[in-house]
Amino acid sequence: MDLRSLQASPEPGLVNLVVEIPAGSSNKYEYNDKAGVMALDRVLHSSVRYPFDYGFIPNTLAEDGAPLDALVIMQEPTFAGCLIRARPIGILDMLDCGARDGKLLCVPEADPRQRSLKSIRQIAPNQLEEVAEFFRTYKSLEGRVVEILGWLDADQAPALVERCIQAAERNRD
């Protein structure tokens, strides 16, 4: 699975998201670009499970030195390696060991039931808190210091995506 030619943003307002971890899993898979496959990185040693499908935006580089992380709200979990055209509706703004580590929250373009979702303001506050608590808990149990800065709305996503695309392009040069 070679992702080098896959655009991070196929059109304005959309991203290509590659799922690494299906919702409900405690297995942490990561894409191994050298081998071109998904690999089991570790098993979470806590009772928490990924709240939504979780992955990354290919051909981006976030401030933590990895591709931009993203979650996608799905009715049913997909699978590791699944490509989803998704619309960002917000960002979980956080610091992981002092490095900015924002996570896009998205909805799939292919799901007509979610077409009207455009903002995190349309998501129940307790559901957003569950996502934040998931990251607090699992990272804390791994001995990492995490600070949740809060949720940013959809209007902040395009600038973050563009910064991460530009960073990846500079890194290739």
C-alpha positions as a Markdown table, in Angstrom:
| # | Residue | x | y | z |
|---|---|---|---|---|
| 1 | Met | 0.0 | 0.0 | 0.0 |
| 2 | Asp | 1.9 | 3.0 | -1.3 |
| 3 | Leu | 0.3 | 6.3 | -0.1 |
| 4 | Arg | 2.8 | 8.7 | -1.7 |
| 5 | Ser | 0.5 | 9.7 | -4.5 |
| 6 | Leu | -2.6 | 10.0 | -2.4 |
| 7 | Gln | -3.6 | 13.7 | -1.9 |
| 8 | Ala | -4.2 | 14.7 | 1.7 |
| 9 | Ser | -7.1 | 16.9 | 0.6 |
| 10 | Pro | -8.8 | 15.7 | -2.6 |
| 11 | Glu | -10.9 | 18.9 | -2.7 |
| 12 | Pro | -11.6 | 21.9 | -0.4 |
| 13 | Gly | -13.3 | 20.8 | 2.8 |
| 14 | Leu | -12.4 | 17.1 | 2.4 |
| 15 | Val | -9.5 | 15.0 | 3.5 |
| 16 | Asn | -8.4 | 11.5 | 2.7 |
| 17 | Leu | -8.2 | 9.6 | 5.9 |
| 18 | Val | -6.6 | 6.2 | 6.2 |
| 19 | Val | -8.0 | 4.1 | 9.1 |
| 20 | Glu | -5.4 | 2.5 | 11.4 |
| 21 | Ile | -7.6 | 1.5 | 14.3 |
| 22 | Pro | -11.3 | 0.6 | 14.1 |
| 23 | Ala | -13.7 | 1.9 | 16.8 |
| 24 | Gly | -13.9 | -0.4 | 19.8 |
| 25 | Ser | -10.3 | -1.7 | 19.4 |
| 26 | Ser | -7.6 | -1.7 | 22.1 |
| 27 | Asn | -5.0 | -2.8 | 19.5 |
| 28 | Lys | -2.9 | 0.1 | 18.2 |
| 29 | Tyr | -2.0 | -0.4 | 14.6 |
| 30 | Glu | 0.2 | 2.0 | 12.7 |
| 31 | Tyr | 1.0 | 2.3 | 9.0 |
| 32 | Asn | 4.6 | 1.1 | 8.3 |
| 33 | Asp | 5.5 | 3.1 | 5.2 |
| 34 | Lys | 8.7 | 1.2 | 4.6 |
| 35 | Ala | 6.8 | -2.1 | 4.4 |
| 36 | Gly | 3.6 | -0.6 | 3.0 |
| 37 | Val | 1.4 | -2.4 | 5.5 |
| 38 | Met | -0.4 | -1.9 | 8.8 |
| 39 | Ala | 1.5 | -3.2 | 11.7 |
| 40 | Leu | 0.5 | -3.9 | 15.3 |
| 41 | Asp | 2.4 | -1.3 | 17.3 |
| 42 | Arg | 1.1 | -2.2 | 20.8 |
| 43 | Val | -1.9 | -3.2 | 22.8 |
| 44 | Leu | -3.4 | -0.6 | 25.1 |
| 45 | His | -2.9 | -1.6 | 28.7 |
| 46 | Ser | -6.1 | -0.1 | 29.9 |
| 47 | Ser | -9.8 | -0.8 | 29.7 |
| 48 | Val | -10.4 | 2.0 | 27.2 |
| 49 | Arg | -11.1 | 1.4 | 23.6 |
| 50 | Tyr | -10.9 | 3.7 | 20.6 |
| 51 | Pro | -14.2 | 5.7 | 20.5 |
| 52 | Phe | -14.3 | 6.2 | 16.7 |
| 53 | Asp | -12.3 | 4.9 | 13.8 |
| 54 | Tyr | -8.8 | 6.4 | 14.1 |
| 55 | Gly | -6.1 | 7.1 | 11.6 |
| 56 | Phe | -4.2 | 9.7 | 9.7 |
| 57 | Ile | -4.2 | 12.0 | 6.8 |
| 58 | Pro | -1.5 | 10.8 | 4.3 |
| 59 | Asn | 1.2 | 13.1 | 3.0 |
| 60 | Thr | 0.9 | 15.5 | 6.0 |
| 61 | Leu | 3.3 | 16.2 | 8.8 |
| 62 | Ala | 2.0 | 17.4 | 12.1 |
| 63 | Glu | 4.0 | 19.2 | 14.8 |
| 64 | Asp | 4.6 | 15.9 | 16.6 |
| 65 | Gly | 6.6 | 14.7 | 13.6 |
| 66 | Ala | 4.0 | 12.2 | 12.4 |
| 67 | Pro | 1.1 | 12.5 | 9.9 |
| 68 | Leu | -1.9 | 14.5 | 11.1 |
| 69 | Asp | -4.2 | 12.3 | 13.3 |
| 70 | Ala | -7.9 | 12.0 | 12.6 |
| 71 | Leu | -11.0 | 10.3 | 14.0 |
| 72 | Val | -14.0 | 9.6 | 11.9 |
| 73 | Ile | -17.5 | 9.1 | 13.3 |
| 74 | Met | -18.9 | 5.9 | 11.7 |
| 75 | Gln | -22.1 | 4.0 | 12.3 |
| 76 | Glu | -20.1 | 0.7 | 12.0 |
| 77 | Pro | -16.3 | 0.3 | 12.5 |
| 78 | Thr | -14.3 | -0.2 | 9.3 |
| 79 | Phe | -10.9 | -1.8 | 9.1 |
| 80 | Ala | -7.2 | -1.0 | 9.2 |
| 81 | Gly | -6.2 | 0.3 | 5.8 |
| 82 | Cys | -9.6 | 1.6 | 4.8 |
| 83 | Leu | -9.5 | 4.9 | 2.9 |
| 84 | Ile | -12.3 | 7.3 | 3.8 |
| 85 | Arg | -13.1 | 10.7 | 2.1 |
| 86 | Ala | -14.1 | 12.7 | 5.1 |
| 87 | Arg | -15.2 | 16.2 | 6.2 |
| 88 | Pro | -13.4 | 17.7 | 9.2 |
| 89 | Ile | -16.0 | 19.1 | 11.7 |
| 90 | Gly | -13.5 | 20.0 | 14.5 |
| 91 | Ile | -10.2 | 19.5 | 16.2 |
| 92 | Leu | -9.3 | 18.1 | 19.6 |
| 93 | Asp | -6.5 | 20.5 | 20.5 |
| 94 | Met | -4.0 | 18.8 | 22.8 |
| 95 | Leu | -0.4 | 18.6 | 23.9 |
| 96 | Asp | 1.3 | 15.2 | 24.2 |
| 97 | Cys | 4.6 | 15.4 | 26.1 |
| 98 | Gly | 4.8 | 19.1 | 25.3 |
| 99 | Ala | 4.3 | 18.7 | 21.6 |
| 100 | Arg | 1.1 | 19.9 | 19.9 |
| 101 | Asp | -0.9 | 16.9 | 18.8 |
| 102 | Gly | -4.2 | 18.0 | 17.3 |
| 103 | Lys | -6.7 | 15.4 | 16.2 |
| 104 | Leu | -9.2 | 16.1 | 13.4 |
| 105 | Leu | -12.8 | 14.9 | 14.1 |
| 106 | Cys | -14.4 | 14.0 | 10.8 |
| 107 | Val | -17.6 | 12.5 | 9.3 |
| 108 | Pro | -17.5 | 10.3 | 6.1 |
| 109 | Glu | -18.6 | 12.0 | 2.9 |
| 110 | Ala | -20.1 | 8.6 | 1.8 |
| 111 | Asp | -22.7 | 8.6 | 4.7 |
| 112 | Pro | -25.8 | 10.5 | 3.8 |
| 113 | Arg | -27.0 | 10.3 | 7.4 |
| 114 | Gln | -24.1 | 12.6 | 8.4 |
| 115 | Arg | -24.3 | 15.1 | 5.6 |
| 116 | Ser | -25.8 | 17.7 | 7.8 |
| 117 | Leu | -23.0 | 17.5 | 10.4 |
| 118 | Lys | -20.8 | 20.5 | 9.8 |
| 119 | Ser | -19.6 | 21.4 | 13.3 |
| 120 | Ile | -18.6 | 20.0 | 16.7 |
| 121 | Arg | -21.4 | 22.1 | 18.1 |
| 122 | Gln | -23.7 | 19.4 | 16.6 |
| 123 | Ile | -22.0 | 16.7 | 18.7 |
| 124 | Ala | -23.2 | 16.1 | 22.2 |
| 125 | Pro | -20.8 | 17.6 | 24.7 |
| 126 | Asn | -20.5 | 14.4 | 26.7 |
| 127 | Gln | -19.5 | 12.5 | 23.5 |
| 128 | Leu | -16.7 | 15.1 | 22.9 |
| 129 | Glu | -15.6 | 14.7 | 26.5 |
| 130 | Glu | -15.5 | 10.9 | 26.1 |
| 131 | Val | -13.1 | 11.3 | 23.2 |
| 132 | Ala | -10.9 | 13.7 | 25.2 |
| 133 | Glu | -11.0 | 11.3 | 28.2 |
| 134 | Phe | -10.0 | 8.4 | 26.1 |
| 135 | Phe | -6.7 | 10.2 | 25.1 |
| 136 | Arg | -6.1 | 11.4 | 28.7 |
| 137 | Thr | -6.5 | 7.9 | 30.1 |
| 138 | Tyr | -4.6 | 5.8 | 27.6 |
| 139 | Lys | -1.7 | 8.1 | 27.3 |
| 140 | Ser | -1.5 | 8.7 | 31.1 |
| 141 | Leu | -1.3 | 4.9 | 31.7 |
| 142 | Glu | 1.6 | 4.8 | 29.2 |
| 143 | Gly | 3.4 | 7.4 | 31.4 |
| 144 | Arg | 2.9 | 10.3 | 28.9 |
| 145 | Val | 1.9 | 13.8 | 30.0 |
| 146 | Val | -1.2 | 15.0 | 28.0 |
| 147 | Glu | -2.9 | 18.3 | 28.2 |
| 148 | Ile | -6.3 | 18.7 | 26.6 |
| 149 | Leu | -6.6 | 22.3 | 25.4 |
| 150 | Gly | -10.1 | 22.0 | 24.2 |
| 151 | Trp | -12.1 | 21.6 | 21.0 |
| 152 | Leu | -11.8 | 23.8 | 18.0 |
| 153 | Asp | -14.6 | 24.1 | 15.5 |
| 154 | Ala | -14.6 | 23.2 | 11.8 |
| 155 | Asp | -13.4 | 26.6 | 10.7 |
| 156 | Gln | -10.0 | 25.9 | 12.2 |
| 157 | Ala | -9.5 | 22.6 | 10.3 |
| 158 | Pro | -8.5 | 23.9 | 6.8 |
| 159 | Ala | -5.6 | 25.9 | 8.2 |
| 160 | Leu | -4.3 | 23.0 | 10.2 |
| 161 | Val | -4.6 | 20.6 | 7.3 |
| 162 | Glu | -2.8 | 23.1 | 5.0 |
| 163 | Arg | 0.0 | 23.6 | 7.5 |
| 164 | Cys | 0.5 | 19.9 | 7.8 |
| 165 | Ile | 0.5 | 19.5 | 4.0 |
| 166 | Gln | 3.1 | 22.3 | 3.6 |
| 167 | Ala | 5.3 | 20.7 | 6.4 |
| 168 | Ala | 5.2 | 17.3 | 4.6 |
| 169 | Glu | 6.2 | 19.0 | 1.3 |
| 170 | Arg | 9.1 | 20.8 | 3.0 |
| 171 | Asn | 10.2 | 17.6 | 4.6 |
| 172 | Arg | 10.4 | 15.8 | 1.3 |
| 173 | Asp | 12.8 | 18.4 | -0.2 |
